[in-house]
Amino acid sequence: MLKVNAAGGEDVMTVKVQDMTEEQVRQVFNKSRIRGLKAQRTYIEGKRRILRTTTPGDEQVPGYEIQRKKLVVHGTVTFTKKELLEITKQL
């Protein structure tokens, strides 16, 4: 199952792996597991956060990234407790 953003909010759809875009594959699959719908929502929110931390005309600078099981935070980023718990599950 794949969580997608629709005009009226979020939607869930079933997509064959071979029909997914590269970004959808990254959303659904992590290095060692398949993300559930809740983890996909966290992934999508993380991507939104990255987009919000960029300035038009600048290179995209992510708000955070996971490198070798470490959370690396760039710039001023805020997380809720729930977001932190979901991020730590990815480590």
N, C-alpha and C positions, 0 to 999 in steps of 0.2 A: 504494500500500500504506500501511496505517496501523498503527503500533505501538500496542498497547493493554496496559494492565495487567490481568492476569487473577488469579484467586485463587491460582493456583500459580506466578505469575511473570509473564513478558511473553508476549504473543501478537501475531501479525501477521495482519491481515485486509484484504481488498480491499473498499473502500467507494466507491460513486459519489460524486463531488464534491457533487452536489446533495443527497445524503443525509447529508452530514457536518454536525455541529453547528458553531457558530461557533468553539468552542475547538479542535475537530479541524482545522478549516481553518487556524487560526493555528499548530497543531502541524505540519502538513504543508507549508504554504506560507509562505515568507518574502517580503519585498518584491520580491525579484528572482529567486527560484529555488524549486524544489521540494526540500524536505529529504529526504535519504535516511534509511534506518532508523537509522543511527548518529547522525545529527544530530537525529532525532526523540527518541532516547533522551536526548541532552543537553538538549533542550528540556524534556522531562518532568522530568528531574532538576533543571533550573533552576526549574521550577514548584514542585517539592517543597521546594527550598531556600527559595523565597519564602514558602511556607506555614509552614516551620519558624521563620522569622524574625518571625512575627507573634505578638502576644500576644492571648489571648482578650479580647474586648471592645474592643480597639483597632482602628483602621482597618488594613487590610492594608498593610504596609510591605515592599516587595520588598527582597530581599537585594542585588539588582543589577538594572540595566536598561540597555538600549542606546538611547542618544539621539544621533541625528545622527552615526552611526558612531563614537560614543564609549561606552566602558564606564563606567557610573556605579555605584559601589559604595556601599550604604547600610549603616551599622552594621558589626558584626563579622561578616564572612563569610570562609569559607575555601574555597579551590579546590584541586583536584589539578592537576597539570601537564596531564593529559588534558582536564580540564574547561576550563582556560584556553585550550588549543589549539582546542577546539571552539567556545568563545565567540568567539575572535578570527576564526574563519571566518565568523561572522555579521556582523562589522563591515564 
